[in-house]
Amino acid sequence: MTSKLPWATVAVIIIVAAIGAWALYGTPAGEVPPIVGQPATISVPTAGGIAFAGGIPTDSGIENIYIMQHGLFENTENLTSHENLQTYSGNTAVIEDTGQAAENVPYENLFDIVVAVKGHTDNMAYVNKENMYVRIVISNAFSDDESTVTTGKRYDFEDGTPTFIRTNHLFDNDGNGYRLGAGDNIALTVTYYCYK
């Protein structure tokens, strides 16, 4: 049942992302050796009001933001420690909280952005994926502005209804994946909404 109540913002995440990497054009995504002098990072700055969700299954909010190898995962999987996360120098590109160390990813590799969220009765009228959405705004090397209320790319990976659900919100450039050249960077603003 879809609620007729207004959307409420659960969490707002500002992510300043500089994505590059250390791969030759045409090299498959994954572990590649670094080239000195060209930093490539994804980071979440420490800022007031930015919050990731609390423990599972309580609290609604963003769990993690995954930078995945394009199309090499199931949308209904829990992507924590997934083998096809973008990887640089043994470190996987998972944004878990604000103020943590920067993440690196390979350039010229197609990637998808997956925002994993929790919905819980603590601030959702009805716990189902149709009553939540994520909006992502990308700027700098390229631009994009889309939301999963429009694309419908919301996939439950744990269903604890009627109390909670955990859902992946997929951003994949209309099925084509995103790509950045060496030294390119993007800035992301991610917002999670649900019916309250």
Disulfide bonds with the S-S distance in Angstrom:
none
